[in-house]
Amino acid sequence: VFEGDERWRALPVPEGDRYAWDAGSTYVARPPFFEGLSAEPAAVRDIRGARVLAVLGDSVTTDHISPAGSIPAWSPAGQWLQEQGVGPLEFNSYGARRGHHEVMMRGTFGNIRLRNSLTDKEGPYTAHQPSGEVMFLYDAAMRYVAEEVPLLLLAGAEYGSGSSRDWAAKGTTLLGVRAVLAVSYERIHRSNLVGMGVLPLQFLAGEDAASLGLTGRETYDIEGLADGIVPRQTITVRVTDAAGGGAPGGQRTIQAICRLDGPIELDHYRQGGILPAVLRRLAKD
């Protein structure tokens, strides 16, 4: 049982104590979560000039955020696979390719039934700000990354409900999302966001994006993070409305609850997520 038959023993086995990544694989790739990791975490900073990647409603599930089903040929993930020489009949599913971040980050918010209030188009689309250009959500996120603009998500109640999917949080952070502001969260997804270094914020009771007149076309400053935060602290969010008619946009402030719910989550957020925290701990040991 432990030795296997001749065919099993004849399989080539790489030597060494480190996994030999296959650069040509479209199923498994070295993830980027540790790139540029320093021995000590950088100081926590306020989030300045954030743009909204999507304005989402109630009961957005992890399947909306990170679908596990088939990969459409027209989608960013499908286009990338075809660029690698993979034909549509060989796409398999997002679930089967969850070991490759290039596929999974392109599939984040890739559900064909996603409703994002920034655009009338159903599916994985958004409107880049301030240009207003409608494009794939992934393409907009990469454009913001190139522009060095941090990203925010606005969401309704029960954000992240449904089955627990680690890629719903991993994909979110790889798109450059620094914070989510929601009415409420599914417990595990909120914890997973913290584990990936994304700040979960919650509207005050009785408030949501609509009641506060937030359209997603504003810019956002999340203040007070650099001063040190405590679990469930009230955070000030400064909103600069979209400029119109050549005039600068007006400013206002709203309050939100910081949903870092305990000292361990505070430490994980300060470290940039649970993966950097664990690696730094192992390096010290």
C-alpha positions as CSV (number, residue, x, y, z in Angstrom):
1,V,0.0,0.0,0.0
2,F,2.7,2.5,0.9
3,E,5.1,1.5,-1.9
4,G,2.6,1.4,-4.8
5,D,2.9,-0.6,-8.0
6,E,5.5,-0.3,-10.7
7,R,3.8,2.5,-12.5
8,W,3.5,4.6,-9.3
9,R,7.2,4.0,-8.5
10,A,8.2,4.9,-12.0
11,L,6.7,8.4,-11.8
12,P,9.5,11.1,-11.8
13,V,9.9,12.8,-8.4
14,P,11.7,16.1,-8.0
15,E,14.4,16.1,-5.3
16,G,14.9,18.7,-2.7
17,D,13.0,20.1,0.3
18,R,11.2,22.8,-1.7
19,Y,8.4,22.4,-4.1
20,A,9.5,22.9,-7.7
21,W,7.0,25.3,-9.2
22,D,6.1,24.6,-12.8
23,A,6.0,28.0,-14.6
24,G,3.8,26.6,-17.3
25,S,1.1,25.2,-15.1
26,T,-2.3,26.8,-15.3
27,Y,-3.5,24.8,-12.3
28,V,-0.9,25.5,-9.6
29,A,1.3,28.6,-9.3
30,R,3.4,30.2,-6.6
31,P,1.1,32.7,-4.8
32,P,2.1,36.3,-4.4
33,F,1.0,36.7,-0.8
34,F,4.6,36.8,0.6
35,E,6.2,39.0,-2.1
36,G,8.1,41.9,-0.6
37,L,7.4,40.7,2.9
38,S,9.6,42.5,5.5
39,A,10.9,41.0,8.8
40,E,8.7,43.5,10.7
41,P,5.3,44.8,9.7
42,A,5.0,48.4,8.4
43,A,3.2,50.9,10.6
44,V,-0.5,50.9,10.0
45,R,-1.6,54.0,7.9
46,D,-4.8,55.7,7.3
47,I,-6.4,54.8,3.9
48,R,-6.4,57.9,1.7
49,G,-8.1,58.6,-1.6
50,A,-9.8,55.3,-1.9
51,R,-12.2,54.6,-4.8
52,V,-15.1,52.3,-4.7
53,L,-14.7,49.2,-6.8
54,A,-18.3,48.0,-6.4
55,V,-21.6,49.0,-4.7
56,L,-23.3,45.8,-3.7
57,G,-26.7,45.1,-2.2
58,D,-27.9,42.7,0.5
59,S,-27.1,39.0,0.7
60,V,-24.1,39.0,-1.6
61,T,-22.8,35.5,-1.2
62,T,-19.3,34.1,-1.5
63,D,-20.4,32.6,-4.8
64,H,-21.0,36.1,-6.1
65,I,-17.6,37.1,-4.8
66,S,-15.7,34.0,-5.9
67,P,-17.7,31.6,-8.1
68,A,-16.7,28.0,-8.2
69,G,-18.5,27.0,-11.4
70,S,-17.6,27.1,-15.1
71,I,-15.3,29.7,-16.6
72,P,-16.9,31.7,-19.4
73,A,-14.6,32.1,-22.5
74,W,-15.4,35.9,-22.6
75,S,-14.4,36.5,-19.0
76,P,-11.0,37.8,-17.8
77,A,-10.1,34.3,-16.5
78,G,-11.2,32.7,-19.7
79,Q,-9.3,35.2,-21.8
80,W,-6.1,34.6,-19.7
81,L,-6.4,30.8,-20.1
82,Q,-6.7,31.1,-23.8
83,E,-3.6,33.3,-23.8
84,Q,-1.8,30.4,-22.1
85,G,-2.9,28.1,-24.9
86,V,-5.8,26.5,-23.0
87,G,-8.9,25.9,-25.1
88,P,-12.4,26.5,-23.8
89,L,-13.1,22.8,-23.7
90,E,-10.2,22.4,-21.2
91,F,-11.1,25.3,-19.0
92,N,-12.5,23.1,-16.2
93,S,-13.9,25.2,-13.4
94,Y,-12.8,27.9,-11.0
95,G,-13.0,25.3,-8.2
96,A,-10.6,23.1,-10.1
97,R,-8.1,25.9,-10.7
98,R,-8.2,27.4,-7.2
99,G,-4.4,26.7,-6.9
100,H,-3.6,29.4,-9.5
101,H,-4.0,33.0,-8.4
102,E,-4.0,34.4,-11.9
103,V,-7.2,32.5,-12.6
104,M,-8.8,33.1,-9.3
105,M,-8.2,36.8,-9.0
106,R,-9.6,37.3,-12.5
107,G,-12.6,35.3,-11.3
108,T,-13.2,37.4,-8.2
109,F,-16.6,39.1,-8.5
110,G,-16.9,37.1,-11.7
111,N,-20.4,35.8,-11.1
112,I,-22.6,36.5,-14.2
113,R,-25.5,37.5,-11.9
114,L,-23.5,40.1,-9.9
115,R,-25.4,43.4,-9.5
116,N,-23.1,46.4,-9.0
117,S,-24.9,49.7,-8.7
118,L,-22.0,51.5,-10.4
119,T,-23.2,50.2,-13.7
120,D,-26.5,48.9,-15.3
121,K,-24.7,45.9,-16.7
122,E,-25.3,42.6,-14.9
123,G,-22.2,40.5,-14.3
124,P,-18.5,41.2,-13.5
125,Y,-18.5,44.8,-14.5
126,T,-17.9,48.2,-12.9
127,A,-17.4,51.8,-13.8
128,H,-13.9,53.2,-13.3
129,Q,-13.8,56.5,-11.5
130,P,-13.5,59.3,-12.2
131,S,-13.6,58.4,-15.9
132,G,-16.9,56.5,-15.7
133,E,-15.7,54.0,-18.2
134,V,-17.5,50.7,-17.9
135,M,-15.2,47.7,-18.0
136,F,-14.6,44.3,-16.4
137,L,-14.3,44.6,-12.6
138,Y,-10.9,42.9,-12.8
139,D,-9.6,45.3,-15.4
140,A,-10.8,48.3,-13.4
141,A,-9.0,47.0,-10.3
142,M,-5.7,46.5,-12.2
143,R,-6.1,50.1,-13.5
144,Y,-6.5,51.4,-10.0
145,V,-3.5,49.4,-8.9
146,A,-1.4,51.0,-11.6
147,E,-2.7,54.4,-10.5
148,E,-1.8,53.5,-6.9
149,V,-5.4,54.1,-5.8
150,P,-6.6,52.0,-2.8
151,L,-10.0,50.4,-3.2
152,L,-13.1,50.1,-1.1
153,L,-16.3,48.0,-1.4
154,L,-19.7,49.2,-0.3
155,A,-22.2,46.4,0.6
156,G,-25.5,45.7,2.3
157,A,-26.5,43.2,4.9
158,E,-25.2,39.7,5.2
159,Y,-22.2,40.4,3.1
160,G,-20.2,37.2,2.4
161,S,-23.1,34.8,3.2
162,G,-23.2,31.2,2.0
163,S,-20.4,28.6,2.0
164,S,-17.0,29.5,3.4
165,R,-14.6,30.2,0.5
166,D,-11.1,31.4,1.3
167,W,-10.7,32.8,-2.3
168,A,-13.6,35.2,-1.6
169,A,-11.1,37.0,0.7
170,K,-7.9,36.1,-1.1
171,G,-9.2,37.4,-4.4
172,T,-10.5,40.6,-2.7
173,T,-7.1,41.5,-1.4
174,L,-5.3,40.7,-4.7
175,L,-7.6,43.1,-6.5
176,G,-6.3,45.9,-4.2
177,V,-9.3,46.2,-1.9
178,R,-8.2,47.7,1.4
179,A,-11.5,47.9,3.2
180,V,-15.1,46.9,3.0
181,L,-18.0,49.0,4.4
182,A,-21.1,46.9,4.9
183,V,-24.3,46.9,6.8
184,S,-23.5,43.5,8.3
185,Y,-21.2,40.5,7.6
186,E,-21.4,36.7,7.6
187,R,-19.2,35.7,10.5
188,I,-16.6,33.5,8.7
189,H,-16.2,35.8,5.7
190,R,-15.6,38.8,8.0
191,S,-12.9,36.8,9.8
192,N,-11.4,35.8,6.4
193,L,-11.2,39.4,5.3
194,V,-9.2,40.2,8.4
195,G,-7.0,37.2,7.8
196,M,-6.1,38.6,4.4
197,G,-5.4,42.1,5.7
198,V,-8.7,43.7,4.5
199,L,-10.3,46.1,7.0
200,P,-14.0,45.3,7.6
201,L,-16.1,48.4,8.5
202,Q,-19.7,48.4,9.5
203,F,-22.3,51.1,9.0
204,L,-23.9,52.4,12.2
205,A,-27.3,50.9,13.1
206,G,-30.0,52.1,10.8
207,E,-27.6,53.4,8.2
208,D,-26.5,52.1,4.8
209,A,-25.0,53.5,1.6
210,A,-28.4,54.6,0.3
211,S,-29.5,56.4,3.5
212,L,-26.2,58.3,3.5
213,G,-26.4,59.2,-0.1
214,L,-23.3,57.3,-1.1
215,T,-23.2,56.4,-4.8
216,G,-19.7,54.9,-5.1
217,R,-18.4,57.8,-7.2
218,E,-16.9,59.6,-4.3
219,T,-13.4,59.3,-2.8
220,Y,-12.9,58.1,0.7
221,D,-10.4,58.7,3.5
222,I,-10.5,56.2,6.4
223,E,-9.0,58.1,9.3
224,G,-7.6,57.2,12.7
225,L,-6.0,53.9,11.8
226,A,-2.5,55.3,12.2
227,D,-3.3,56.5,15.7
228,G,-3.9,53.0,17.0
229,I,-7.3,51.2,17.0
230,V,-9.1,49.0,19.4
231,P,-11.7,46.3,18.7
232,R,-15.0,47.7,17.5
233,Q,-13.8,51.3,17.6
234,T,-15.8,54.0,15.9
235,I,-13.9,55.1,12.8
236,T,-14.2,58.4,10.9
237,V,-14.6,58.1,7.1
238,R,-14.2,61.3,5.2
239,V,-16.2,61.3,2.0
240,T,-15.4,63.7,-0.9
241,D,-18.3,63.9,-3.3
242,A,-17.7,63.7,-7.0
243,A,-16.9,67.0,-8.5
244,G,-19.3,68.5,-11.0
245,G,-19.3,71.4,-13.4
246,G,-15.7,72.0,-12.9
247,A,-16.2,72.7,-9.1
248,P,-14.4,70.6,-6.5
249,G,-16.5,68.1,-4.6
250,G,-17.9,68.8,-1.2
251,Q,-16.6,66.9,1.9
252,R,-18.6,65.3,4.7
253,T,-17.8,62.7,7.3
254,I,-19.6,59.5,8.3
255,Q,-18.9,57.1,11.2
256,A,-18.4,53.4,10.9
257,I,-17.6,50.6,13.3
258,C,-14.2,48.9,13.0
259,R,-15.0,45.2,12.9
260,L,-11.7,44.0,14.2
261,D,-13.3,42.1,17.0
262,G,-10.5,41.2,19.3
263,P,-6.7,41.5,20.0
264,I,-5.8,38.6,17.7
265,E,-7.6,40.2,14.8
266,L,-6.0,43.5,15.6
267,D,-2.6,41.8,15.4
268,H,-3.4,40.0,12.1
269,Y,-4.5,43.3,10.5
270,R,-1.4,45.1,11.8
271,Q,0.7,42.3,10.3
272,G,-1.0,42.5,6.9
273,G,-2.9,39.3,7.4
274,I,-2.6,35.9,9.0
275,L,-0.2,34.5,6.4
276,P,2.5,37.2,7.0
277,A,1.9,36.9,10.8
278,V,2.6,33.2,10.7
279,L,5.6,33.4,8.4
280,R,7.2,36.1,10.6
281,R,6.6,34.0,13.7
282,L,8.2,30.9,12.0
283,A,11.2,33.0,10.9
284,K,11.8,34.2,14.5
285,D,11.5,30.7,15.8
